Amino acid sequence: MVDVTHQELVRRLLTIEVSALSDADKTLPVVAPEVRAMVPEVRMAGPAFTVVAEDDHLPVFSALAEAAPGDVLVIATNGHALAVLGELFATEARRRGLAGVVIDGYCRDVAGLRRVGLPVFARGTNPKSGSTVSRAPLGTTVRCGGVAVSPGNMVFGDDDGVVIAPVERMAAALGAAEAIGHAERTLLDAMASGRSLHEQTNWSDHVTALDAGRSSALEFRTDSD
C-alpha cells in the first residue's frame, strides 16, 4: 500500500483529473456515465457517506446531520425516480463542509444547485419529490451506478464522471495519474506554441507497424522523456 495520508490523498486528487486517474488504473470502478455533473466545472474528492433513499428524502436529511466535513454523500435510490435532493439540502451540505453528493437517481432545483456551487452528480432532474418517513439505515454498503460502495471508500469526481474505490486503490494509482496529468499539460503547452500533437508521438511508426502486422503501442513523447 502506498504510504499517503487521507488528507494528502484528497489534496493530490484535486490537482488532477478523473480521466488521468482512470488512465493510470483502468480497472478502477467508474460510476455509470448517466450519473453526471449537475453543476459544471466542479471537482470533488472525499470519503463516501452512504445513504439509501427510495422516493423518500428523510434519509438524506438525516445523513446531513451525521456526515463529517469533507464527506461525499453517496445516495442509492435503487431505481426510484423521485428527487431526493434540492437547493435546501445542497445549501446545508455546503454549510456543513461536505465535499459533494453523488445520487444514483434524481435531484431538483438545478438553478439553485448552480448558485450553491456544491458538486452534485445525478441521473437527471425531477421536480417531484417523495415522502419524508423512511428510516433506512445510514452507512451501509450500497450500489451506485453499478459500483458497490462501502462507507469510507474514496469518491473522486469531475465533469467527466465519478470513480469510487477503496482508499488504497486510489493511492496506488495516484503517482502514475499525476505523471499522466503532467505529460498532458506539457503536450498542450507545446501545441499552444504551434507544435502538432502528431509530431509529439510515434504515430507514423505506430501505424506503419500495425499495417505491417507487427505489435505496437501509441506513445506520447514530451521534452522530459
Disulfide bonds with the S-S distance in Angstrom:
none
